[in-house]
């Protein structure tokens, strides 16, 4: 079994949203970072709180993990993959995001 984390680009995420696809985005940044703006449909679950909030993450759908640069979200992906979740890491994180934020 490969522990390789699947990735998705911010452009691809934007495309999914534009197509009206039902995508689960999870932003793992800290509160103060999210306060500066996050993708409107993203759910905010800080990286450090993922283990106790697993019940909020549906095991039957794929999730796209997001952070500032893609590093922490990659850690989140590794953790969730180990736990049996289907995840992708948004490479480049919010630094590369050009879509809408709120």
C-alpha positions in Angstrom: 0.0 0.0 0.0 1.4 3.3 -1.0 1.4 6.2 1.5 1.9 8.6 -1.3 -0.4 11.6 -0.8 -2.5 12.5 -3.8 -2.4 16.1 -4.8 -4.7 18.6 -6.5 -3.8 22.1 -7.7 -5.7 25.2 -6.5 -6.8 25.7 -10.2 -8.3 22.2 -10.2 -10.1 22.9 -7.0 -11.4 26.2 -8.5 -12.6 24.2 -11.5 -14.5 21.7 -9.3 -16.2 24.6 -7.5 -17.0 26.3 -10.8 -18.6 23.1 -12.0 -20.7 23.0 -8.9 -19.2 19.7 -7.8 -19.9 18.7 -4.2 -16.4 18.9 -2.8 -15.3 18.7 0.8 -12.6 21.2 1.5 -11.0 21.2 5.0 -8.8 24.1 6.0 -6.3 23.0 8.7 -4.7 26.4 9.4 -4.8 28.2 12.7 -7.7 30.5 13.6 -5.9 33.7 13.0 -4.9 32.6 9.5 -8.4 31.6 8.6 -9.6 35.0 9.9 -7.6 36.5 7.1 -9.8 34.6 4.6 -10.6 31.1 3.6 -12.4 29.5 0.7 -16.1 30.1 1.4 -17.2 26.4 1.3 -14.2 25.1 3.3 -14.7 23.7 6.7 -12.2 24.9 9.3 -10.6 22.1 11.4 -7.2 23.1 12.9 -4.5 20.5 12.2 -4.0 19.9 15.9 -7.7 19.1 16.5 -8.2 16.6 13.7 -7.8 13.5 15.9 -10.7 14.5 18.2 -12.8 15.8 15.3 -12.7 12.8 13.1 -16.4 12.3 13.6 -17.0 15.5 11.6 -15.1 14.1 8.6 -17.2 11.8 6.5 -15.3 8.6 5.7 -17.4 8.0 2.6 -16.3 11.0 0.6 -13.1 12.4 -0.6 -11.7 15.5 1.2 -9.3 18.2 -0.1 -7.0 19.4 2.7 -5.8 23.0 2.6 -3.3 25.1 4.6 -1.1 28.2 3.9 1.5 26.5 1.7 0.6 22.8 1.5 2.9 21.5 4.2 0.5 21.1 7.1 -2.3 19.9 4.9 0.1 17.2 3.7 0.6 16.1 7.3 -3.2 16.1 7.7 -3.5 13.9 4.6 -1.0 11.4 5.8 -2.8 11.2 9.2 -6.2 10.8 7.6 -5.0 8.3 5.0 -3.6 6.2 7.8 -7.1 6.3 9.4 -8.7 5.1 6.2 -9.9 8.4 4.7 -9.8 9.4 1.0 -7.9 12.7 0.8 -6.0 15.0 -1.5 -3.6 17.8 -0.6 -4.1 21.2 -2.3 -0.5 22.0 -3.3 0.7 25.5 -2.8 -2.1 26.1 -0.3 -3.8 29.4 0.2 -0.6 31.2 -1.1 -1.5 29.9 -4.5 -5.3 30.2 -4.3 -6.7 32.8 -6.6 -10.3 32.2 -6.1 -12.8 33.7 -3.8 -12.1 34.0 -0.1 -14.3 35.3 2.8 
